[in-house]
């Protein structure tokens, strides 16, 4: 009994007798040797192996246990041998093919099968395959499917896709031969493979010629077209960018114009309301004479210039009178000079400070505690500014600019020192303004009533007038403030120097609306009771409320500390700093 082995032939598992396998191996080796010099030799042999594997597999499906020697001989008769290719006598060829007496091999000689033709396909190659199978032009089937698709409610499309799915595609040379009904043997497979290779070569050669012709003629033309397109594109892009840029600047000009117009209208409308405040700040002929011209020139000239610019662009006028531009520029710089002169002049009015001190006679409380409350405001107020920090009455201006500090008394009595201060262009002017400050304090039993703000005459000028109240509390005694008075309680060092520098946190409010009770100890205010007390007590020199910092001057003494400045720049700096601080106090 012969040995049976399994071989892999063209990716198919074939059981075969060992002697039959030896015959098959010799046959395939002879084919490889014969087609070694042929073009597409590997593809030819691969298609032959695939055809042989198909025959063997069909044989096994019909009941054969394995492939025998006779089966291999029959395949050789069907496919042909290299010796047959060299014979020129057809009779000898027929005689050599006689051993193939099995009907199954005869059926493989000319059997026709339906495949999809990949070489003649438009979509899936169904019509090309039907045409090859029925020897009909594929165009006929394409027309039939088109008519069915139009007049058969899409049935042609459905049938086409069904055939596309169920019909295999003819990929190998043997399958293409079967599709056309030609004999599938070695010679025809070789011819089909070589024809396909030649067709592929011709196709690529045609493509190469087309590309060469394109590069020599049409390519140059296309290059010129691309160059012209690029120039046109960037030209259009540049114009678009120019238009967008101009549009942006026009829009910006309109926005600036609207802002200036709004500011001008607001100043015009609010001028009756702002006039009293202006009269409080400005003094002298120079300031009042140059203030409004500087405002209108600084705001009005840009408005006029932008309006002229927009009108010129809308009307298309490209040429303008240069003297108009010179005139507008000159007027605007004139307004700027006026504003600088007004600012320097006002800064000089805040250059020097003078302080006038006096004592309020306190009726000493019997229980060691005194209370400070804010008195009711009995003045009829006409107008108010800056969140009621500046109020105007008939003949009085009320400024909410007084502050309270607490120090340790030198004995067992309470003291209240009132310091009125103001700034001015000269010492005498500052002293006069300080003496004009009205701050009437009253006492009822153990309660001291403080006015809600300092008062100056209506015809006076605002020069950072302020009042500082120094409450001197004996040791182990207390002072209580209501929530309104407490808002003016500040723990700061008060030096009567010209700069009056204070930390910004001296003006912070903790937002608590409750009152406050402070108790004086030997080391200063009791930290447990003072919510505003600074924690920085590292040295006695820096501690703000210790007895060592009590003033050596008498309470009734008028003191004057002023600094003189040389040069407009320093005067403007000092006065500007004072103005900024004063405006901050009004706005806070």
TALIN-V302758 format. One record per residue. N is the residue number from 1. RES is the residue in one small letter. PSI is psi as a letter, one per 20 degrees, with the letter a starting at -180 (* if undefined). D_FIRST is the distance of its C-alpha to the first C-alpha in Angstrom with 1 decimal. Layout:
n->[N & N]
res->[RES & RES]
psi->[PSI & PSI]
d_first->[D_FIRST & D_FIRST]
//
This chain:
n->[1 & 2 & 3 & 4 & 5 & 6 & 7 & 8 & 9 & 10 & 11 & 12 & 13 & 14 & 15 & 16 & 17 & 18 & 19 & 20 & 21 & 22 & 23 & 24 & 25 & 26 & 27 & 28 & 29 & 30 & 31 & 32 & 33 & 34 & 35 & 36 & 37 & 38 & 39 & 40 & 41 & 42 & 43 & 44 & 45 & 46 & 47 & 48 & 49 & 50 & 51 & 52 & 53 & 54 & 55 & 56 & 57 & 58 & 59 & 60 & 61 & 62 & 63 & 64 & 65 & 66 & 67 & 68 & 69 & 70 & 71 & 72 & 73 & 74 & 75 & 76 & 77 & 78 & 79 & 80 & 81 & 82 & 83 & 84 & 85 & 86 & 87 & 88 & 89 & 90 & 91 & 92 & 93 & 94 & 95 & 96 & 97 & 98 & 99 & 100 & 101 & 102 & 103 & 104 & 105 & 106 & 107 & 108 & 109 & 110 & 111 & 112 & 113 & 114 & 115 & 116 & 117 & 118 & 119 & 120 & 121 & 122 & 123 & 124 & 125 & 126 & 127 & 128 & 129 & 130 & 131 & 132 & 133 & 134 & 135 & 136 & 137 & 138 & 139 & 140 & 141 & 142 & 143 & 144 & 145 & 146 & 147 & 148 & 149 & 150 & 151 & 152 & 153 & 154 & 155 & 156 & 157 & 158 & 159 & 160 & 161 & 162 & 163 & 164 & 165 & 166 & 167 & 168 & 169 & 170 & 171 & 172 & 173 & 174 & 175 & 176 & 177 & 178 & 179 & 180 & 181 & 182 & 183 & 184 & 185 & 186 & 187 & 188 & 189 & 190 & 191 & 192 & 193 & 194 & 195 & 196 & 197 & 198 & 199 & 200 & 201 & 202 & 203 & 204 & 205 & 206 & 207 & 208 & 209 & 210 & 211 & 212 & 213 & 214 & 215 & 216 & 217 & 218 & 219 & 220 & 221 & 222 & 223 & 224 & 225 & 226 & 227 & 228 & 229 & 230 & 231 & 232 & 233 & 234 & 235 & 236 & 237 & 238 & 239 & 240 & 241 & 242 & 243 & 244 & 245 & 246 & 247 & 248 & 249 & 250 & 251 & 252 & 253 & 254 & 255 & 256 & 257 & 258 & 259 & 260 & 261 & 262 & 263 & 264 & 265 & 266 & 267 & 268 & 269 & 270 & 271 & 272 & 273 & 274 & 275 & 276 & 277 & 278 & 279 & 280 & 281 & 282 & 283 & 284 & 285 & 286 & 287 & 288 & 289 & 290 & 291 & 292 & 293 & 294 & 295 & 296 & 297 & 298 & 299 & 300 & 301 & 302 & 303 & 304 & 305 & 306 & 307 & 308 & 309 & 310 & 311 & 312 & 313 & 314 & 315 & 316 & 317 & 318 & 319 & 320 & 321 & 322 & 323 & 324 & 325 & 326 & 327 & 328 & 329 & 330 & 331 & 332 & 333 & 334 & 335 & 336 & 337 & 338 & 339 & 340 & 341 & 342 & 343 & 344 & 345 & 346 & 347 & 348 & 349 & 350 & 351 & 352 & 353 & 354 & 355 & 356 & 357 & 358 & 359 & 360 & 361 & 362 & 363 & 364 & 365 & 366 & 367 & 368 & 369 & 370 & 371 & 372 & 373 & 374 & 375 & 376 & 377 & 378 & 379 & 380 & 381 & 382 & 383 & 384 & 385 & 386 & 387 & 388 & 389 & 390 & 391 & 392 & 393 & 394 & 395 & 396 & 397 & 398 & 399 & 400 & 401 & 402 & 403 & 404 & 405 & 406 & 407 & 408 & 409 & 410 & 411 & 412 & 413 & 414 & 415 & 416 & 417 & 418 & 419 & 420 & 421 & 422 & 423 & 424 & 425 & 426 & 427 & 428 & 429 & 430 & 431 & 432 & 433 & 434 & 435 & 436 & 437 & 438 & 439 & 440 & 441 & 442 & 443 & 444 & 445 & 446 & 447 & 448 & 449 & 450 & 451 & 452 & 453 & 454 & 455 & 456 & 457 & 458 & 459 & 460 & 461 & 462 & 463 & 464 & 465 & 466 & 467 & 468 & 469 & 470 & 471 & 472 & 473 & 474 & 475 & 476 & 477 & 478 & 479 & 480 & 481 & 482 & 483 & 484 & 485 & 486 & 487 & 488 & 489 & 490 & 491 & 492 & 493 & 494 & 495 & 496 & 497 & 498 & 499 & 500 & 501 & 502 & 503 & 504 & 505 & 506 & 507 & 508 & 509 & 510 & 511 & 512 & 513 & 514 & 515 & 516 & 517 & 518 & 519 & 520 & 521 & 522 & 523 & 524 & 525 & 526 & 527 & 528 & 529 & 530 & 531 & 532 & 533 & 534 & 535 & 536 & 537 & 538 & 539 & 540 & 541 & 542 & 543 & 544 & 545 & 546 & 547 & 548 & 549 & 550 & 551 & 552 & 553 & 554 & 555 & 556 & 557 & 558 & 559 & 560 & 561 & 562 & 563 & 564 & 565 & 566 & 567 & 568 & 569 & 570 & 571 & 572 & 573 & 574 & 575 & 576 & 577 & 578 & 579 & 580 & 581 & 582 & 583 & 584 & 585 & 586 & 587 & 588]
res->[x & x & x & x & x & x & x & x & x & x & x & x & x & x & x & x & x & x & x & x & x & x & x & x & x & x & x & x & x & x & x & x & x & x & x & x & x & x & x & x & x & x & x & x & x & x & x & x & x & x & x & x & x & x & x & x & x & x & x & x & x & x & x & x & x & x & x & x & x & x & x & x & x & x & x & x & x & x & x & x & x & x & x & x & x & x & x & x & x & x & x & x & x & x & x & x & x & x & x & x & x & x & x & x & x & x & x & x & x & x & x & x & x & x & x & x & x & x & x & x & x & x & x & x & x & x & x & x & x & x & x & x & x & x & x & x & x & x & x & x & x & x & x & x & x & x & x & x & x & x & x & x & x & x & x & x & x & x & x & x & x & x & x & x & x & x & x & x & x & x & x & x & x & x & x & x & x & x & x & x & x & x & x & x & x & x & x & x & x & x & x & x & x & x & x & x & x & x & x & x & x & x & x & x & x & x & x & x & x & x & x & x & x & x & x & x & x & x & x & x & x & x & x & x & x & x & x & x & x & x & x & x & x & x & x & x & x & x & x & x & x & x & x & x & x & x & x & x & x & x & x & x & x & x & x & x & x & x & x & x & x & x & x & x & x & x & x & x & x & x & x & x & x & x & x & x & x & x & x & x & x & x & x & x & x & x & x & x & x & x & x & x & x & x & x & x & x & x & x & x & x & x & x & x & x & x & x & x & x & x & x & x & x & x & x & x & x & x & x & x & x & x & x & x & x & x & x & x & x & x & x & x & x & x & x & x & x & x & x & x & x & x & x & x & x & x & x & x & x & x & x & x & x & x & x & x & x & x & x & x & x & x & x & x & x & x & x & x & x & x & x & x & x & x & x & x & x & x & x & x & x & x & x & x & x & x & x & x & x & x & x & x & x & x & x & x & x & x & x & x & x & x & x & x & x & x & x & x & x & x & x & x & x & x & x & x & x & x & x & x & x & x & x & x & x & x & x & x & x & x & x & x & x & x & x & x & x & x & x & x & x & x & x & x & x & x & x & x & x & x & x & x & x & x & x & x & x & x & x & x & x & x & x & x & x & x & x & x & x & x & x & x & x & x & x & x & x & x & x & x & x & x & x & x & x & x & x & x & x & x & x & x & x & x & x & x & x & x & x & x & x & x & x & x & x & x & x & x & x & x & x & x & x & x & x & x & x & x & x & x & x & x & x & x & x & x & x & x & x & x & x & x & x & x & x & x & x & x & x & x & x & x & x & x & x & x & x & x & x & x & x & x & x & x & x & x & x & x & x & x & x & x & x & x & x & x & x & x & x & x & x & x & x & x & x & x & x & x & x & x & x & x & x & x & x & x & x & x]
psi->[p & q & p & p & r & p & q & o & o & l & k & p & o & p & p & q & q & h & h & h & h & g & g & g & g & h & g & h & h & h & g & h & h & g & j & h & j & q & p & k & g & g & h & g & h & g & h & g & g & h & g & g & h & g & g & g & h & h & g & h & h & j & i & p & h & r & p & a & g & h & g & g & g & g & g & h & h & g & h & q & r & h & h & h & h & i & p & i & o & h & g & h & g & h & h & i & j & h & i & n & i & p & h & h & h & h & h & i & g & k & p & p & q & p & r & p & o & i & i & k & q & g & f & i & j & g & h & g & g & h & g & h & h & j & l & q & p & h & h & g & h & h & g & g & h & g & g & h & h & g & i & k & l & j & h & h & g & g & g & g & h & g & h & h & g & i & p & r & p & n & h & r & h & g & h & h & g & h & h & i & k & r & p & n & r & g & g & h & g & g & g & g & g & h & g & h & g & h & h & g & g & h & g & h & h & g & g & g & g & g & h & g & h & g & h & h & f & h & g & h & g & h & g & h & g & g & g & h & g & g & g & g & g & h & g & g & g & g & h & g & h & g & g & g & g & g & g & g & h & g & g & g & g & g & g & g & g & g & g & h & g & g & g & g & g & g & g & g & h & i & h & h & h & i & g & g & h & g & h & h & g & q & q & r & g & g & g & h & h & i & g & g & h & h & g & h & g & h & g & h & g & h & g & g & g & h & g & g & g & g & g & h & h & h & i & j & o & h & p & q & o & h & h & g & g & g & g & g & g & g & g & g & h & g & h & g & g & g & h & g & g & g & g & g & g & h & h & h & i & j & g & q & q & q & p & p & q & r & q & p & o & p & o & p & q & h & j & k & p & q & p & p & q & p & q & q & o & j & p & o & p & g & q & q & q & l & l & j & i & o & q & p & a & g & j & q & p & p & p & m & m & q & q & p & q & p & r & p & q & i & b & k & q & q & q & o & p & p & o & p & q & r & r & r & h & r & g & h & g & h & g & g & h & h & h & i & p & p & m & p & p & q & p & o & c & j & p & p & p & p & q & i & r & q & p & q & q & h & j & r & q & o & l & l & p & r & p & p & p & o & o & o & p & r & p & j & r & q & p & p & p & r & h & g & h & h & i & j & o & p & n & r & p & o & p & k & r & h & h & l & p & q & q & h & i & i & j & q & p & i & j & p & i & r & a & p & p & p & p & p & r & h & j & a & p & p & h & h & h & o & i & i & p & q & i & n & k & h & q & h & h & i & p & i & k & q & h & i & j & q & q & i & q & q & h & i & p & p & q & o & p & q & p & q & q & p & q & h & g & h & g & h & g & g & h & h & g & g & g & g & g & g & h & g & h & h & h & *]
d_first->[0.0 & 3.8 & 6.6 & 9.2 & 12.9 & 16.3 & 18.8 & 22.5 & 23.6 & 27.3 & 27.6 & 24.8 & 21.6 & 18.6 & 14.9 & 12.9 & 9.8 & 10.8 & 11.2 & 13.1 & 15.1 & 16.1 & 17.4 & 19.2 & 20.7 & 22.1 & 23.5 & 25.3 & 26.6 & 28.1 & 29.7 & 31.2 & 32.5 & 33.9 & 35.7 & 36.7 & 40.3 & 40.5 & 42.6 & 40.5 & 37.3 & 35.8 & 36.6 & 35.2 & 31.8 & 31.8 & 32.6 & 29.8 & 27.3 & 28.7 & 28.5 & 24.8 & 24.1 & 26.1 & 24.2 & 20.8 & 22.4 & 23.9 & 20.7 & 19.2 & 22.5 & 22.2 & 19.1 & 16.1 & 13.4 & 12.8 & 13.9 & 11.9 & 13.2 & 15.5 & 17.0 & 18.0 & 19.5 & 21.4 & 22.8 & 23.9 & 25.7 & 27.4 & 28.4 & 29.2 & 28.7 & 31.4 & 31.7 & 32.7 & 35.4 & 37.0 & 37.2 & 40.5 & 39.8 & 38.6 & 37.4 & 35.0 & 33.8 & 33.2 & 31.4 & 29.0 & 28.3 & 27.4 & 23.5 & 23.9 & 24.1 & 22.7 & 25.9 & 25.1 & 25.3 & 28.6 & 30.0 & 29.6 & 31.7 & 35.1 & 34.7 & 37.9 & 38.0 & 41.0 & 41.6 & 44.7 & 46.0 & 46.9 & 48.7 & 51.1 & 51.8 & 55.1 & 54.0 & 50.3 & 49.3 & 49.0 & 51.5 & 49.9 & 46.4 & 47.9 & 49.8 & 46.7 & 44.7 & 47.6 & 49.0 & 52.3 & 54.5 & 53.8 & 57.6 & 57.7 & 55.4 & 57.5 & 60.6 & 59.1 & 58.1 & 61.5 & 63.3 & 61.2 & 62.0 & 65.7 & 66.3 & 63.5 & 64.6 & 61.8 & 59.0 & 57.9 & 57.4 & 55.4 & 53.1 & 52.7 & 51.7 & 49.2 & 47.6 & 47.8 & 45.8 & 43.1 & 42.5 & 40.3 & 41.7 & 40.3 & 39.8 & 37.2 & 37.8 & 34.9 & 36.5 & 39.9 & 38.5 & 37.1 & 40.5 & 42.3 & 39.9 & 39.0 & 35.8 & 33.5 & 32.2 & 32.4 & 35.8 & 37.4 & 36.1 & 37.6 & 40.8 & 41.0 & 40.5 & 43.1 & 45.5 & 45.3 & 45.9 & 48.9 & 50.3 & 50.1 & 51.9 & 54.5 & 55.1 & 55.6 & 57.8 & 59.9 & 60.3 & 61.3 & 63.9 & 65.2 & 65.6 & 67.3 & 69.6 & 70.3 & 71.1 & 73.4 & 75.2 & 74.5 & 73.6 & 77.1 & 78.6 & 76.6 & 77.7 & 81.3 & 80.8 & 79.4 & 82.3 & 84.8 & 83.1 & 83.2 & 86.9 & 87.7 & 85.7 & 87.4 & 90.7 & 90.3 & 89.1 & 92.1 & 94.4 & 92.8 & 93.2 & 96.8 & 97.5 & 95.8 & 97.8 & 101.0 & 100.3 & 99.7 & 103.0 & 104.8 & 103.4 & 104.4 & 107.9 & 108.3 & 107.2 & 109.7 & 112.3 & 111.7 & 111.8 & 115.0 & 116.5 & 115.6 & 117.1 & 120.2 & 120.6 & 120.0 & 122.7 & 125.0 & 124.5 & 124.6 & 127.5 & 130.2 & 128.2 & 127.6 & 131.2 & 132.5 & 129.8 & 130.5 & 134.2 & 133.3 & 131.3 & 133.2 & 136.7 & 139.0 & 139.4 & 136.6 & 133.9 & 135.0 & 135.7 & 132.3 & 130.0 & 129.5 & 129.5 & 126.7 & 124.7 & 125.1 & 124.5 & 121.3 & 119.8 & 121.5 & 120.9 & 117.1 & 117.3 & 119.4 & 117.2 & 114.0 & 115.7 & 116.8 & 113.3 & 111.7 & 114.4 & 113.9 & 110.2 & 110.5 & 113.1 & 111.3 & 114.3 & 113.1 & 116.4 & 118.5 & 121.9 & 121.3 & 124.6 & 123.3 & 120.5 & 123.0 & 125.4 & 122.7 & 121.4 & 125.0 & 125.8 & 122.6 & 123.3 & 126.9 & 125.6 & 123.4 & 126.5 & 128.5 & 125.8 & 125.7 & 129.5 & 129.6 & 126.9 & 128.8 & 132.1 & 130.6 & 128.9 & 132.4 & 133.6 & 131.1 & 131.9 & 134.1 & 134.2 & 137.1 & 137.1 & 140.1 & 140.0 & 141.9 & 141.7 & 141.6 & 143.8 & 141.6 & 143.2 & 141.5 & 139.5 & 140.3 & 136.8 & 135.3 & 133.2 & 133.8 & 132.0 & 131.4 & 130.8 & 130.7 & 133.8 & 133.6 & 133.9 & 137.1 & 137.1 & 136.3 & 133.4 & 133.2 & 130.0 & 127.3 & 124.7 & 121.7 & 120.9 & 124.6 & 125.0 & 127.7 & 130.1 & 133.1 & 136.3 & 139.6 & 141.0 & 138.4 & 134.9 & 132.9 & 130.1 & 127.7 & 127.8 & 129.0 & 127.2 & 127.8 & 127.2 & 128.1 & 129.7 & 131.2 & 135.0 & 137.3 & 139.1 & 138.8 & 139.6 & 137.5 & 138.1 & 137.0 & 137.2 & 137.0 & 136.0 & 136.4 & 135.0 & 134.6 & 133.8 & 136.0 & 136.9 & 139.6 & 140.5 & 143.4 & 141.3 & 138.6 & 141.3 & 142.9 & 139.6 & 138.9 & 142.3 & 141.7 & 138.8 & 139.7 & 137.9 & 140.1 & 139.0 & 140.5 & 140.4 & 140.8 & 140.9 & 137.7 & 136.0 & 136.2 & 135.4 & 133.9 & 134.0 & 130.8 & 131.3 & 133.8 & 136.3 & 137.8 & 140.3 & 138.9 & 140.6 & 139.1 & 136.0 & 132.7 & 132.4 & 130.0 & 132.5 & 131.3 & 132.6 & 131.4 & 132.4 & 132.3 & 132.5 & 133.6 & 132.7 & 134.2 & 131.9 & 130.7 & 131.7 & 129.6 & 129.5 & 127.7 & 126.7 & 125.6 & 122.4 & 124.3 & 126.2 & 123.2 & 121.4 & 124.1 & 123.7 & 122.2 & 121.8 & 122.6 & 124.9 & 127.7 & 129.2 & 131.8 & 130.5 & 130.2 & 126.4 & 126.0 & 122.4 & 120.4 & 116.8 & 115.0 & 113.9 & 117.6 & 117.5 & 114.4 & 114.8 & 112.6 & 112.9 & 114.4 & 117.2 & 118.8 & 122.0 & 122.1 & 124.2 & 124.7 & 126.2 & 127.7 & 127.1 & 128.4 & 125.2 & 125.3 & 123.9 & 121.9 & 118.2 & 117.4 & 119.8 & 119.4 & 116.2 & 117.0 & 117.9 & 116.1 & 114.0 & 114.9 & 117.6 & 116.6 & 120.1 & 123.6 & 124.1 & 121.3 & 122.0 & 123.6 & 126.0 & 127.4 & 131.1 & 131.0 & 130.3 & 133.4 & 135.7 & 138.7 & 140.7 & 142.9 & 141.6 & 144.5 & 143.9 & 143.0 & 140.6 & 139.6 & 136.6 & 135.8 & 134.2 & 135.2 & 132.9 & 133.5 & 131.7 & 130.3 & 126.8 & 127.3 & 129.6 & 127.0 & 124.3 & 126.4 & 127.6 & 124.2 & 122.8 & 125.6 & 125.0 & 121.2 & 122.0 & 124.7 & 122.4 & 119.7 & 122.2 & 123.1 & 119.5 & 118.5]
//
